Amino acid sequence: MNDRAEDSAERKMQFLFALRSKGVTDARVLTAMEKIDRGPFIRGYFAERAYEDMPLPIACGQTISQPSVVGLMSQALKVSPRDKVLEVGTGSGYQAAILSQLARRVYTVDRHKRLVREAGEIFRDMDLTNITAVTADGSFGLPDQAPFDRILVTAAAEDPPGPLLAQLKIGGIMVVPVGQSDAVQSLIRVTRHERGFDYDELRPVRFVPLVEGLGRDS
């Protein structure tokens, strides 16, 4: 093994160790995160920091979440191989790529056309054929494709958005950061039942706010 391959293997081992140490223990999630390289989702100045457990800035004033949070959110969603998943907030595309390894079908939506386009290019390069990326106002979900088995929201809302709750199947799960955009938020898991919804508070997080409407580049 040459030095470069050794460095890569060492970096991947440290990456997975960091995930486990932060509480990502689900074997399917860890396998997905080992398979999907975070590097291509980060461009420019911060590319060399792709394997550190930290959020990083991306285009359109958005961020790519730190890997441990991506892992914990994916774990909390309890995705099964037959599930159809909606992700609100494509961002870099990294979270959708992880979900593509866990679910049958992933629909990801973002208000910024540029982010959807760039993520779509990476999905094609990685041959992730079960992801559909759409430019739209994610706060309204994707009614044409509803209902969904799982919904993951990667931006903070003051309350779980009603249109998204309505697009969740009975027995379905939604994971969403809830709270004021300028304060620490709580990651909430919502489970839909025949007679309503159960809410579990998982952990404190910090996400960009969920904004209605399309971005200026759309």
PyMOL commands that set and color helices and strands:
alter all, ss='L'
color gray80, all
select helices_A, chain A and resi 3-21+27-35+39-41+44-49+59-61+67-77+94-100+113-125+138-140+143-145+162-166
alter helices_A, ss='H'
color red, helices_A
select strands_A, chain A and resi 56-57+63-64+84-88+105-110+131-135+148-153+168-178+185-193+196-205
alter strands_A, ss='S'
color yellow, strands_A
deselect
rebuild
show_as cartoon
